[in-house]
Amino acid sequence: MLRSFKALPDAPVADRRPAAFRVHGVELRDDYAWLRAPNWQEAMREPERLPSDIAAYLTAENAYYKTAMADTAALQQRLIEEMRGRIKEDDSSAPRLHGPYAYASRYAEGAEYPVLVRTPEEGGAEQVLLDVNAEAAAQEYFQLGQSRISPDHRTLAWTADVNGSEFHRLSFRDVETGRDLGYRIEDVASVAWADAHTLFYVRVDARHHPSKVYRHRLGSDPAEDVLVYTESDTRYGVHVQRLRSGGFVAISTGMNDENEIHVISTHDPEAAPRVIEPRTKGLEYEIEQQGDAFLILTNADEAFDFKVMTAPVATPSRAHWAEILPHEPGRMIVSLAAHENWTIWLERRDALPRICHLRRGRPLSETRAIAFGEEAYALGTDPSPDYDTDRFRFTYSSPTTPPQVYDYDLSSGERVLRKTTEIPSGHDPADYVTRRITARSHDGAMVPVTILHHRDTALDGTAPCLLYGYGSYGVSCPPPSRPTGCRWWIGASSTPSPMCAAVRSLAANGTRRPSSRASPTPSSMPSRRQRRWSPKAAPRPAASSCRAARRAVFWWGRSSTCAPVYGPGPSPTCPSSTCSPRSSTTACP
């Protein structure tokens, strides 16, 4: 039941300081413009430089919040304990083979941060690469960014934000000694090794725009680093990565609906970047190297659901692109991975994901897909960082099955379960039933509806029903498992017609009765950004709510362009070391 908070005495009130300014010929007035500090960029790095009047007001607001929430302290603690009860604190990721080592991360009970470790593939003692808890202990704030092991496995490049500004500093750790080299590089967004001694990194400017790529020689003075690439278009953000083949470092720059990629050979890291295809309005593409060719996932030629092309490494421009996996309307190709002898892609059809793989040089008719038995589920791909391998890793979950990590043999089709997320407070998948139906929307589109209920729930329309729907920005809401022993997502659909279609369908088959309270009021709807990321940020309920939610029914939207990512992290091979076994996220291409 919603609770209203009454204003307390002496609530802070911001001063009204009339100000006017002109934008695009229109005069705007803002009595609170003074709260935007003219030196906000400096204050992000050094909070003590915030103007004193702004700092005083924020301090007063924080104090008021603490006073207003004081009577919820016991509830907050109970919620924390319940959430911890659903998380295995002394947890570890499934080890990932990379070169001569198996890399992993592990958490100690009560620890807030992971420890990055490795063991020799043939067996032996565990070696700690980075104890994030020890690093964080010396800081008031700490957030691990990226961690990248060098090709010779001797140096770990890792980044961290140590003051909450989201400006990350880059350090280099000698794995054998366990100590960092005696220097750091500030304001780093992403890093990629070219060889054991050469690394490329992206720096952000004062406005936090990742725009410049530098080349660094390990052990040299960062002041001598060479500027390799500069992005002048502020709409474009820059990222660097080492391709799985090890042959190239890719400089990717782009915005939400178009991009451009340059490559630098790791055999000649001092060479100038070479463009694959110059930026073109509306053109998106990603690349993988396979032998003497690039594989290109693209929406070129109005391939709205994407297709896969190939081009010679020597002449990779669009004029030389040749189709190998055609565009098929209604089948979204979400991601692409290439090993020396295999091409793997994640596709989505009828709102369900599927992992397909094809041996290099074989016809499309020999494509194989990994099969699953449940009606609704979520998949994530986590390809091996090694190029010459038949191993492929993926993650699986469903409304009844906690996240699982599998290793799959591309040649034999054998799959090995490496890890199932444990829920200490208990969870029995047999207690729940998952069904998937479709509902026809006003425009004739068939909307997928995922239904989850306790096996003892009477489907006679009397059980309470929670509905969640979303569809915007090409973001979909797959039906993943949440490590809570129940489902409890409450949100609002930005596309109400499919939502209403789901309600009508459920009412027609007796699952629930129509209700005027099916959708939240506009005032209670989250912001656009909150709606987009609500699957990641959804709070977990108290025990009473969790028990009630056993009878809930949930709905997910029909959009299908994002791949769910679940499972272990962080690790030196994880695309982002901020991923964690303590959370599930949705990653977009």
RODO-2510 file (C-alpha; in nm, 4 decimals, decimal comma):
residues 589
     n   res          X          Y          Z
     1     m     0,0000     0,0000     0,0000
     2     l     0,1381     0,3419    -0,0959
     3     r     0,2398     0,5680     0,1903
     4     s     0,2422     0,9462     0,1722
     5     f     0,5220     1,1380     0,3422
     6     k     0,4287     1,4593     0,5161
     7     a     0,6682     1,7488     0,4937
     8     l     0,8760     1,7945     0,8068
     9     p     0,9370     2,1312     0,9691
    10     d     1,2354     2,3318     0,8476
    11     a     1,2459     2,1633     0,5059
    12     p     1,5195     2,3279     0,2962
    13     v     1,3918     2,5684     0,0327
    14     a     1,6107     2,6779    -0,2565
    15     d     1,6451     3,0501    -0,3067
    16     r     1,4738     3,2032    -0,6061
    17     r     1,7285     3,4057    -0,8007
    18     p     1,5705     3,5337    -1,1226
    19     a     1,7814     3,4730    -1,4316
    20     a     1,7062     3,5033    -1,8019
    21     f     1,8914     3,3788    -2,1079
    22     r     1,8148     3,3430    -2,4775
    23     v     1,8255     3,0142    -2,6723
    24     h     1,7411     2,9955    -3,0441
    25     g     1,5867     3,3384    -3,0235
    26     v     1,3618     3,2453    -2,7314
    27     e     1,4025     3,4093    -2,3908
    28     l     1,3977     3,1578    -2,1064
    29     r     1,3654     3,2397    -1,7371
    30     d     1,4974     3,0140    -1,4632
    31     d     1,4903     3,1134    -1,0967
    32     y     1,7079     2,8176    -1,0051
    33     a     1,9795     2,8459    -1,2695
    34     w     2,2238     2,9289    -0,9892
    35     l     2,2189     2,5611    -0,8855
    36     r     2,4095     2,4742    -1,2038
    37     a     2,7670     2,5475    -1,1024
    38     p     2,9691     2,7253    -1,3717
    39     n     3,2641     2,5033    -1,2759
    40     w     3,0639     2,1785    -1,2592
    41     q     3,3243     1,9937    -1,4634
    42     e     3,5929     2,0786    -1,2101
    43     a     3,3582     1,9883    -0,9244
    44     m     3,3019     1,6440    -1,0751
    45     r     3,6696     1,5693    -1,0180
    46     e     3,7079     1,7680    -0,6959
    47     p     3,3749     1,8035    -0,5075
    48     e     3,5302     2,0512    -0,2649
    49     r     3,5438     2,3039    -0,5520
    50     l     3,1642     2,3197    -0,5712
    51     p     3,0446     2,6764    -0,4897
    52     s     2,9696     2,7050    -0,1202
    53     d     2,6041     2,8091    -0,1616
    54     i     2,5277     2,5071    -0,3805
    55     a     2,7173     2,2736    -0,1471
    56     a     2,5266     2,4135     0,1533
    57     y     2,1906     2,3573    -0,0151
    58     l     2,2761     2,0001    -0,1174
    59     t     2,4014     1,9246     0,2323
    60     a     2,0732     2,0534     0,3762
    61     e     1,8709     1,8386     0,1336
    62     n     2,0709     1,5293     0,2266
    63     a     2,0206     1,5977     0,5954
    64     y     1,6467     1,6449     0,5414
    65     y     1,6279     1,3155     0,3535
    66     k     1,8047     1,1344     0,6353
    67     t     1,5637     1,2790     0,8915
    68     a     1,2541     1,2076     0,6798
    69     m     1,3581     0,8461     0,6258
    70     a     1,4704     0,7786     0,9822
    71     d     1,1562     0,5839     1,0708
    72     t     1,2238     0,3406     0,7826
    73     a     1,5660     0,2356     0,9116
    74     a     1,4409    -0,1007     1,0384
    75     l     1,2604    -0,1694     0,7100
    76     q     1,5698    -0,0761     0,5099
    77     q     1,7774    -0,3189     0,7129
    78     r     1,5178    -0,5934     0,6693
    79     l     1,5179    -0,5408     0,2924
    80     i     1,8971    -0,5532     0,2826
    81     e     1,9010    -0,8768     0,4797
    82     e     1,6359    -1,0306     0,2550
    83     m     1,8225    -0,9334    -0,0604
    84     r     2,1448    -1,0745     0,0811
    85     g     1,9556    -1,3915     0,1642
    86     r     1,8895    -1,4399    -0,2046
    87     i     2,2511    -1,3826    -0,3057
    88     k     2,5286    -1,6340    -0,2536
    89     e     2,7902    -1,4073    -0,1034
    90     d     3,0888    -1,6422    -0,1230
    91     d     3,0369    -1,6901    -0,4952
    92     s     3,2658    -1,7310    -0,7944
    93     s     3,2304    -1,7247    -1,1699
    94     a     3,2752    -2,0238    -1,3959
    95     p     3,6468    -2,0277    -1,4902
    96     r     3,7098    -1,9195    -1,8485
    97     l     3,9997    -2,0699    -2,0458
    98     h     4,2113    -1,8095    -2,2184
    99     g     4,5498    -1,9126    -2,3475
   100     p     4,7403    -2,1167    -2,0853
   101     y     4,5175    -2,0051    -1,7950
   102     a     4,1649    -2,0311    -1,6611
   103     y     4,0450    -1,6855    -1,5527
   104     a     3,7699    -1,6231    -1,3003
   105     s     3,6398    -1,3872    -1,0345
   106     r     3,5268    -1,4707    -0,6839
   107     y     3,3588    -1,2997    -0,3915
   108     a     3,4310    -1,3603    -0,0254
   109     e     3,1393    -1,3585     0,2177
   110     g     3,0569    -1,0016     0,3164
   111     a     3,2859    -0,8536     0,0515
   112     e     3,1505    -0,5818    -0,1754
   113     y     3,4008    -0,6290    -0,4575
   114     p     3,5415    -0,9256    -0,6494
   115     v     3,8878    -1,0753    -0,6592
   116     l     4,0165    -1,1450    -1,0120
   117     v     4,2123    -1,4701    -1,0214
   118     r     4,3566    -1,7302    -1,2572
   119     t     4,4928    -2,0839    -1,2441
   120     p     4,7075    -2,2720    -1,4976
   121     e     4,4986    -2,4720    -1,7441
   122     e     4,6846    -2,7889    -1,6481
   123     g     4,6186    -2,7275    -1,2801
   124     g     4,8094    -2,5555    -1,0045
   125     a     4,7882    -2,2822    -0,7462
   126     e     4,5485    -1,9924    -0,7830
   127     q     4,7088    -1,6582    -0,8629
   128     v     4,5440    -1,3309    -0,7629
   129     l     4,5492    -1,0743    -1,0414
   130     l     4,3576    -0,7978    -0,8663
   131     d     4,1938    -0,7863    -0,5239
   132     v     3,9393    -0,5118    -0,5810
   133     n     3,8481    -0,5065    -0,2106
   134     a     4,2046    -0,4106    -0,1201
   135     e     4,2083    -0,1362    -0,3827
   136     a     3,8719    -0,0011    -0,2674
   137     a     3,9716     0,0036     0,1006
   138     a     4,1946     0,3037     0,0436
   139     q     3,9195     0,5085    -0,1228
   140     e     3,5937     0,6633    -0,0058
   141     y     3,4440     0,5640    -0,3415
   142     f     3,5571     0,2955    -0,5836
   143     q     3,4214     0,1491    -0,9048
   144     l     3,6175    -0,0978    -1,1146
   145     g     3,6052    -0,0244    -1,4851
   146     q     3,7761    -0,2432    -1,7447
   147     s     4,0378    -0,5126    -1,6925
   148     r     4,2375    -0,6433    -1,9875
   149     i     4,5160    -0,9014    -1,9749
   150     s     4,8048    -0,8559    -2,2188
   151     p     4,8562    -1,1089    -2,5018
   152     d     5,1528    -1,2605    -2,3154
   153     h     4,9415    -1,2835    -1,9955
   154     r     5,2007    -1,0912    -1,7941
   155     t     5,0379    -0,7499    -1,7501
   156     l     4,6873    -0,6533    -1,6437
   157     a     4,5600    -0,3170    -1,7642
   158     w     4,2790    -0,2039    -1,5360
   159     t     4,0769     0,1133    -1,4851
   160     a     3,8918     0,2540    -1,1855
   161     d     3,6856     0,5542    -1,0807
   162     v     3,7968     0,6551    -0,7317
   163     n     3,5747     0,9566    -0,6591
   164     g     3,2401     0,9015    -0,8329
   165     s     3,3187     1,1408    -1,1188
   166     e     3,3106     0,8556    -1,3742
   167     f     3,6565     0,9623    -1,4878
   168     h     3,8618     0,6421    -1,4831
   169     r     4,2344     0,6136    -1,4330
   170     l     4,4357     0,3414    -1,6055
   171     s     4,6918     0,1337    -1,4153
   172     f     4,9222    -0,1501    -1,5224
   173     r     4,9797    -0,4458    -1,2909
   174     d     5,2777    -0,6769    -1,3206
   175     v     5,1075    -1,0110    -1,2614
   176     e     5,4204    -1,1827    -1,1342
   177     t     5,5051    -0,9232    -0,8689
   178     g     5,1457    -0,8241    -0,7940
   179     r     5,2416    -0,4562    -0,8037
   180     d     5,1360    -0,1761    -1,0346
   181     l     5,3885     0,0062    -1,2487
   182     g     5,4825     0,3468    -1,1117
   183     y     5,2485     0,5595    -1,3209
   184     r     4,8843     0,5983    -1,4234
   185     i     4,6969     0,7472    -1,7180
   186     e     4,3952     0,9614    -1,6339
   187     d     4,0512     0,9930    -1,7969
   188     v     4,0525     0,6619    -1,9848
   189     a     3,7323     0,5193    -2,1332
   190     s     3,8482     0,1950    -2,2997
   191     v     4,1704     0,0039    -2,3670
   192     a     4,2953    -0,2589    -2,6130
   193     w     4,6275    -0,4407    -2,6309
   194     a     4,8015    -0,4614    -2,9682
   195     d     5,0914    -0,6737    -2,8427
   196     a     5,2616    -0,7457    -2,5108
   197     h     5,4146    -0,3959    -2,4979
   198     t     5,1768    -0,1741    -2,6967
   199     l     4,8316    -0,0618    -2,5886
   200     f     4,5705     0,1716    -2,7364
   201     y     4,3378     0,3690    -2,5128
   202     v     4,0576     0,6230    -2,5484
   203     r     4,0592     0,9421    -2,3421
   204     v     3,7537     1,1463    -2,2542
   205     d     3,7481     1,5251    -2,2659
   206     a     3,6201     1,7643    -1,9973
   207     r     3,2624     1,6974    -2,1089
   208     h     3,3139     1,3240    -2,0676
   209     h     3,3107     1,2690    -2,4443
   210     p     3,5351     0,9731    -2,5482
   211     s     3,7018     1,1323    -2,8485
   212     k     4,0769     1,0637    -2,8730
   213     v     4,2741     0,7421    -2,9226
   214     y     4,6357     0,7209    -2,8051
   215     r     4,9067     0,4601    -2,8461
   216     h     5,1112     0,3799    -2,5361
   217     r     5,4340     0,1859    -2,5003
   218     l     5,4374    -0,0066    -2,1711
   219     g     5,6752     0,1551    -1,9226
   220     s     5,7132     0,4805    -2,1173
   221     d     5,6097     0,8300    -2,0086
   222     p     5,2383     0,8814    -2,0928
   223     a     5,3245     1,2384    -2,1954
   224     e     5,5008     1,0847    -2,4961
   225     d     5,1982     0,8786    -2,6064
   226     v     5,1047     0,9189    -2,9724
   227     l     4,7654     1,0608    -3,0699
   228     v     4,6305     0,8130    -3,3254
   229     y     4,2726     0,9248    -3,3867
   230     t     4,0510     1,2223    -3,2996
   231     e     3,6721     1,2304    -3,3305
   232     s     3,5501     1,5843    -3,3917
   233     d     3,1786     1,5030    -3,4174
   234     t     3,0413     1,5315    -3,0631
   235     r     2,7518     1,3008    -3,1562
   236     y     2,9985     1,0144    -3,1953
   237     g     3,1606     0,8239    -2,9091
   238     v     3,4863     0,6310    -2,9550
   239     h     3,5742     0,2825    -2,8283
   240     v     3,8741     0,0545    -2,8885
   241     q     3,8896    -0,3247    -2,8777
   242     r     4,1192    -0,6053    -2,9835
   243     l     3,9514    -0,8397    -3,2299
   244     r     3,9241    -1,2032    -3,1230
   245     s     4,1577    -1,3081    -3,4049
   246     g     4,4331    -1,0985    -3,2489
   247     g     4,5113    -0,9536    -3,5890
   248     f     4,3672    -0,6074    -3,5426
   249     v     4,2704    -0,3396    -3,2952
   250     a     3,9398    -0,1803    -3,3956
   251     i     3,8584     0,1864    -3,3364
   252     s     3,4797     0,2089    -3,3339
   253     t     3,3115     0,5474    -3,3409
   254     g     2,9401     0,6051    -3,3732
   255     m     2,6064     0,7105    -3,2335
   256     n     2,2728     0,5368    -3,1912
   257     d     2,1969     0,4644    -3,5579
   258     e     2,5246     0,4885    -3,7515
   259     n     2,8914     0,4193    -3,6999
   260     e     3,2352     0,3872    -3,8541
   261     i     3,5240     0,1482    -3,7822
   262     h     3,8974     0,1867    -3,8369
   263     v     4,1490    -0,0948    -3,7864
   264     i     4,5171    -0,1084    -3,6987
   265     s     4,7192    -0,4252    -3,7535
   266     t     4,8630    -0,5633    -3,4303
   267     h     5,1658    -0,6714    -3,6356
   268     d     5,2329    -0,3053    -3,7145
   269     p     5,0785    -0,1031    -3,4308
   270     e     5,2487     0,2169    -3,5481
   271     a     5,0600     0,2078    -3,8794
   272     a     4,7897     0,4641    -3,9474
   273     p     4,4275     0,3546    -3,8862
   274     r     4,2509     0,2175    -4,1941
   275     v     3,8782     0,2715    -4,2373
   276     i     3,6506    -0,0237    -4,3176
   277     e     3,3658     0,1869    -4,4594
   278     p     3,3277     0,5644    -4,4112
   279     r     3,0337     0,6788    -4,2025
   280     t     2,7091     0,6879    -4,3967
   281     k     2,3754     0,8161    -4,2739
   282     g     2,1807     0,5271    -4,1207
   283     l     2,4542     0,2655    -4,1809
   284     e     2,5476     0,0406    -3,8886
   285     y     2,8077    -0,2349    -3,8952
   286     e     3,0279    -0,4494    -3,6713
   287     i     3,3268    -0,6586    -3,7737
   288     e     3,5045    -0,9835    -3,6892
   289     q     3,8149    -1,1209    -3,8599
   290     q     3,8204    -1,4762    -3,9922
   291     g     4,1341    -1,5673    -4,1835
   292     d     4,1904    -1,3285    -4,4727
   293     a     3,8386    -1,1838    -4,4526
   294     f     3,6292    -0,9610    -4,2317
   295     l     3,2805    -1,0771    -4,1367
   296     i     3,0470    -0,7782    -4,1191
   297     l     2,7149    -0,7641    -3,9331
   298     t     2,5238    -0,4758    -4,0922
   299     n     2,1913    -0,3162    -4,1779
   300     a     2,3160    -0,2066    -4,5200
   301     d     2,0710    -0,1975    -4,8111
   302     e     1,7674    -0,1613    -4,5831
   303     a     1,8437    -0,4842    -4,3967
   304     f     1,6457    -0,3623    -4,0969
   305     d     1,6895    -0,6916    -3,9107
   306     f     2,0559    -0,7130    -4,0169
   307     k     2,2548    -0,9515    -4,2344
   308     v     2,6136    -1,0809    -4,2473
   309     m     2,8557    -0,9854    -4,5229
   310     t     3,2187    -1,0685    -4,5928
   311     a     3,5020    -0,8634    -4,7424
   312     p     3,8734    -0,9196    -4,8011
   313     v     4,0993    -0,7846    -4,5287
   314     a     4,3039    -0,6136    -4,8006
   315     t     3,9999    -0,4329    -4,9516
   316     p     3,7299    -0,4097    -4,6838
   317     s     3,5210    -0,1201    -4,8231
   318     r     3,1508    -0,1616    -4,8947
   319     a     3,2142    -0,1979    -5,2666
   320     h     3,3698    -0,5383    -5,1879
   321     w     3,1075    -0,6654    -4,9435
   322     a     2,9498    -0,9982    -5,0373
   323     e     2,6496    -1,1515    -4,8630
   324     i     2,6908    -1,4770    -4,6713
   325     l     2,3895    -1,4658    -4,4375
   326     p     2,0989    -1,2840    -4,6026
   327     h     1,8548    -1,0457    -4,4437
   328     e     1,5309    -1,2129    -4,3409
   329     p     1,2503    -0,9847    -4,2194
   330     g     1,1350    -1,0894    -3,8744
   331     r     1,4668    -1,2548    -3,7831
   332     m     1,6849    -1,0091    -3,5964
   333     i     2,0553    -1,0992    -3,6000
   334     v     2,1594    -0,9576    -3,2644
   335     s     2,5294    -1,0418    -3,2425
   336     l     2,8081    -1,2130    -3,4349
   337     a     3,1216    -1,3995    -3,3264
   338     a     3,3938    -1,5582    -3,5384
   339     h     3,6514    -1,8190    -3,4475
   340     e     3,9085    -1,9645    -3,6831
   341     n     3,6741    -2,2411    -3,8008
   342     w     3,3328    -2,1238    -3,6835
   343     t     3,0826    -1,8451    -3,7309
   344     i     2,8295    -1,8036    -3,4482
   345     w     2,5397    -1,5642    -3,4278
   346     l     2,2566    -1,4895    -3,1883
   347     e     1,9272    -1,4279    -3,3639
   348     r     1,5773    -1,3518    -3,2407
   349     r     1,2632    -1,4752    -3,4077
   350     d     0,9081    -1,4477    -3,2716
   351     a     1,0617    -1,2770    -2,9661
   352     l     1,2652    -1,5880    -2,8757
   353     p     1,6456    -1,5992    -2,9049
   354     r     1,8414    -1,8715    -3,0818
   355     i     2,2152    -1,9438    -3,1068
   356     c     2,3247    -2,0671    -3,4513
   357     h     2,6652    -2,1841    -3,5674
   358     l     2,8199    -2,2805    -3,9007
   359     r     3,1575    -2,4317    -3,9817
   360     r     3,3779    -2,2103    -4,1949
   361     g     3,3429    -2,2788    -4,5657
   362     r     3,0235    -2,4862    -4,5331
   363     p     2,6879    -2,3937    -4,6944
   364     l     2,4101    -2,2273    -4,4954
   365     s     2,2066    -2,5468    -4,5166
   366     e     2,4465    -2,6998    -4,2626
   367     t     2,3709    -2,4350    -3,9997
   368     r     2,2959    -2,5842    -3,6596
   369     a     2,1074    -2,4264    -3,3697
   370     i     2,1204    -2,4984    -2,9977
   371     a     1,7805    -2,6267    -2,8825
   372     f     1,6010    -2,5566    -2,5541
   373     g     1,2929    -2,7177    -2,4058
   374     e     1,1158    -2,4358    -2,2197
   375     e     0,8526    -2,2189    -2,3840
   376     a     1,0090    -1,8875    -2,2763
   377     y     1,3704    -1,8186    -2,1899
   378     a     1,6585    -1,5742    -2,2294
   379     l     1,9997    -1,6382    -2,3845
   380     g     2,3283    -1,4546    -2,3744
   381     t     2,6407    -1,5275    -2,5762
   382     d     2,9839    -1,5125    -2,4170
   383     p     3,2292    -1,6283    -2,6854
   384     s     3,5739    -1,7490    -2,5921
   385     p     3,8440    -1,4823    -2,6187
   386     d     4,0569    -1,7456    -2,7941
   387     y     4,0431    -1,7578    -3,1738
   388     d     4,1496    -2,1166    -3,2414
   389     t     3,8917    -2,3097    -3,0390
   390     d     3,5781    -2,5184    -3,0728
   391     r     3,4514    -2,4029    -2,7335
   392     f     3,1633    -2,1583    -2,7074
   393     r     3,0064    -2,0266    -2,3891
   394     f     2,6478    -1,9111    -2,3459
   395     t     2,4151    -1,8249    -2,0603
   396     y     2,0578    -1,9429    -2,0161
   397     s     1,7742    -1,8491    -1,7832
   398     s     1,3976    -1,8537    -1,7726
   399     p     1,1279    -1,7327    -1,5336
   400     t     1,1649    -2,0639    -1,3497
   401     t     1,5352    -2,1405    -1,4076
   402     p     1,8070    -1,9316    -1,2392
   403     p     2,0909    -1,8120    -1,4649
   404     q     2,3105    -2,0947    -1,5900
   405     v     2,6462    -2,0959    -1,7692
   406     y     2,7166    -2,3593    -2,0352
   407     d     3,0220    -2,4512    -2,2391
   408     y     2,9269    -2,5871    -2,5798
   409     d     3,1387    -2,7932    -2,8179
   410     l     3,0717    -2,6594    -3,1665
   411     s     3,1929    -2,9797    -3,3330
   412     s     3,0109    -3,2427    -3,1273
   413     g     2,7144    -3,0400    -3,0023
   414     e     2,7870    -3,1462    -2,6436
   415     r     2,6993    -2,8909    -2,3774
   416     v     2,8432    -2,8880    -2,0251
   417     l     2,6767    -2,7000    -1,7394
   418     r     2,9484    -2,4980    -1,5644
   419     k     2,7456    -2,2971    -1,3150
   420     t     2,3922    -2,2441    -1,1867
   421     t     2,3269    -1,9349    -0,9797
   422     e     2,2572    -2,0439    -0,6237
   423     i     1,9761    -1,8872    -0,4211
   424     p     2,0579    -1,9461    -0,0531
   425     s     1,7041    -1,8690     0,0627
   426     g     1,5776    -2,1471    -0,1603
   427     h     1,4139    -2,1831    -0,4981
   428     d     1,2486    -2,4883    -0,6520
   429     p     1,1765    -2,4456    -1,0259
   430     a     0,9128    -2,7176    -0,9961
   431     d     0,7015    -2,4806    -0,7833
   432     y     0,6371    -2,2574    -1,0839
   433     v     0,4807    -2,2869    -1,4278
   434     t     0,5845    -2,0830    -1,7306
   435     r     0,3661    -2,0516    -2,0376
   436     r     0,3935    -1,8447    -2,3514
   437     i     0,0949    -1,7295    -2,5532
   438     t     0,0344    -1,4567    -2,8114
   439     a    -0,2226    -1,1781    -2,8220
   440     r    -0,3299    -0,9906    -3,1348
   441     s    -0,2746    -0,6148    -3,1094
   442     h    -0,4841    -0,3405    -3,2731
   443     d    -0,2581    -0,3411    -3,5815
   444     g    -0,2690    -0,7189    -3,6246
   445     a     0,0759    -0,7790    -3,4757
   446     m     0,1022    -1,0834    -3,2535
   447     v     0,2285    -0,9814    -2,9100
   448     p     0,4199    -1,2461    -2,7119
   449     v     0,2904    -1,2929    -2,3587
   450     t     0,4919    -1,4813    -2,0974
   451     i     0,2891    -1,6128    -1,8049
   452     l     0,4456    -1,7183    -1,4766
   453     h     0,2436    -1,8520    -1,1870
   454     h     0,2775    -2,0816    -0,8893
   455     r     0,1740    -2,4350    -0,9674
   456     d    -0,1007    -2,4152    -0,7016
   457     t    -0,2547    -2,0947    -0,8379
   458     a    -0,6134    -2,1415    -0,9541
   459     l    -0,6452    -2,0006    -1,3064
   460     d    -1,0036    -1,8893    -1,2599
   461     g    -0,9536    -1,5141    -1,2730
   462     t    -0,9371    -1,4637    -0,8958
   463     a    -0,5588    -1,4444    -0,8516
   464     p    -0,3969    -1,0984    -0,8478
   465     c    -0,2018    -1,0178    -1,1624
   466     l     0,1020    -0,8003    -1,2176
   467     l     0,1696    -0,6946    -1,5763
   468     y     0,4886    -0,5473    -1,7141
   469     g     0,5360    -0,4341    -2,0712
   470     y     0,7850    -0,2271    -2,2616
   471     g     0,8669    -0,1360    -2,6176
   472     s     1,0855     0,1553    -2,7255
   473     y     1,4350     0,2328    -2,8523
   474     g     1,4475    -0,1210    -2,9913
   475     v     1,4805    -0,2469    -2,6347
   476     s     1,3086    -0,5729    -2,5514
   477     c     1,2311    -0,7311    -2,2180
   478     p     1,3244    -1,1001    -2,2360
   479     p     1,1887    -1,3326    -1,9669
   480     p     1,4947    -1,3863    -1,7457
   481     s     1,5141    -1,5441    -1,4045
   482     r     1,5710    -1,3220    -1,1062
   483     p     1,7603    -1,4680    -0,8075
   484     t     1,4837    -1,3884    -0,5610
   485     g     1,2769    -1,7045    -0,5593
   486     c     0,9897    -1,5089    -0,7119
   487     r     0,9094    -1,2509    -0,9789
   488     w     0,8370    -0,8921    -0,8857
   489     w     0,8651    -0,6372    -1,1611
   490     i     0,6210    -0,3508    -1,1767
   491     g     0,6530    -0,1098    -1,4664
   492     a     0,4679     0,0768    -1,7370
   493     s     0,4484     0,0118    -2,1069
   494     s     0,5370     0,2915    -2,3421
   495     t     0,3280     0,1144    -2,6051
   496     p    -0,0141     0,0759    -2,4414
   497     s    -0,1899    -0,0958    -2,7322
   498     p     0,0083    -0,4232    -2,7066
   499     m    -0,0296    -0,4026    -2,3280
   500     c    -0,4062    -0,3768    -2,3644
   501     a    -0,4030    -0,6666    -2,6099
   502     a    -0,2295    -0,8802    -2,3483
   503     v    -0,4858    -0,7827    -2,0852
   504     r    -0,7752    -0,8651    -2,3163
   505     s    -0,6214    -1,2019    -2,4068
   506     l    -0,5603    -1,2973    -2,0451
   507     a    -0,9131    -1,1931    -1,9505
   508     a    -1,0611    -1,3887    -2,2406
   509     n    -0,8983    -1,7153    -2,1342
   510     g    -0,9870    -1,6642    -1,7675
   511     t    -0,6347    -1,6065    -1,6399
   512     r    -0,7325    -1,2723    -1,4953
   513     r    -1,0292    -1,0379    -1,4798
   514     p    -1,0251    -0,6964    -1,6478
   515     s    -0,9382    -0,4115    -1,4164
   516     s    -0,9178    -0,0370    -1,4553
   517     r    -0,5963    -0,0520    -1,2520
   518     a    -0,4020    -0,2504    -1,5126
   519     s    -0,1866     0,0495    -1,6022
   520     p    -0,0295     0,3100    -1,3757
   521     t    -0,1369     0,6705    -1,3883
   522     p     0,0917     0,9071    -1,5783
   523     s     0,2115     1,0622    -1,2527
   524     s     0,3302     0,7243    -1,1275
   525     m     0,5076     0,6232    -1,4482
   526     p     0,8872     0,6232    -1,4333
   527     s     1,0926     0,8483    -1,6548
   528     r     1,1918     0,7376    -2,0030
   529     r     1,5416     0,6455    -1,8860
   530     q     1,4066     0,4623    -1,5812
   531     r     1,1702     0,2631    -1,8000
   532     r     1,4506     0,1703    -2,0334
   533     w     1,6728     0,0314    -1,7607
   534     s     1,4104    -0,0892    -1,5158
   535     p     1,5005    -0,4602    -1,5626
   536     k     1,8461    -0,3822    -1,4301
   537     a     1,7415    -0,1530    -1,1501
   538     a     1,4189    -0,3165    -1,0317
   539     p     1,4157    -0,3338    -0,6500
   540     r     1,3608    -0,6622    -0,4752
   541     p     1,0601    -0,6846    -0,2432
   542     a     1,0071    -0,7686     0,1188
   543     a     0,9115    -1,1240     0,2105
   544     s     0,5370    -1,0506     0,2242
   545     s     0,5475    -0,9041    -0,1258
   546     c     0,7536    -1,1972    -0,2486
   547     r     0,4971    -1,4450    -0,1262
   548     a     0,2179    -1,2489    -0,2922
   549     a     0,4129    -1,2357    -0,6164
   550     r     0,4106    -1,6147    -0,6449
   551     r     0,0685    -1,5763    -0,8032
   552     a     0,1663    -1,3002    -1,0409
   553     v     0,1382    -1,2975    -1,4187
   554     f     0,3918    -1,1024    -1,6213
   555     w     0,4059    -0,9756    -1,9768
   556     w     0,6995    -0,8701    -2,1882
   557     g     0,6920    -0,6608    -2,5049
   558     r     0,7480    -0,7654    -2,8615
   559     s     1,0572    -0,5633    -2,9524
   560     s     1,3561    -0,7856    -3,0214
   561     t     1,6825    -0,6066    -3,0747
   562     c     1,8686    -0,6556    -2,7474
   563     a     2,0550    -0,9604    -2,6275
   564     p     2,0212    -1,0526    -2,2614
   565     v     2,3438    -1,1070    -2,0759
   566     y     2,3461    -1,3051    -1,7540
   567     g     2,6005    -1,4893    -1,5540
   568     p     2,9466    -1,4536    -1,4133
   569     g     3,1683    -1,1550    -1,4182
   570     p     3,3788    -0,9630    -1,3896
   571     s     3,6802    -1,1269    -1,5513
   572     p     3,9713    -1,0113    -1,7623
   573     t     3,7773    -1,1334    -2,0649
   574     c     3,4401    -0,9755    -1,9810
   575     p     3,3476    -0,6866    -2,2162
   576     s     3,2817    -0,4765    -1,9069
   577     s     3,4262    -0,5619    -1,5699
   578     t     3,1309    -0,3980    -1,4024
   579     c     2,9132    -0,6999    -1,4801
   580     s     2,8503    -0,9065    -1,1723
   581     p     2,6946    -1,2353    -1,0630
   582     r     2,4927    -1,0177    -0,8273
   583     s     2,2899    -0,8709    -1,1116
   584     s     2,1325    -0,9424    -1,4489
   585     t     2,1511    -0,6890    -1,7252
   586     t     2,0233    -0,6334    -2,0734
   587     a     2,2910    -0,5431    -2,3237
   588     c     2,2118    -0,3715    -2,6527
   589     p     2,4130    -0,3973    -2,9734
***
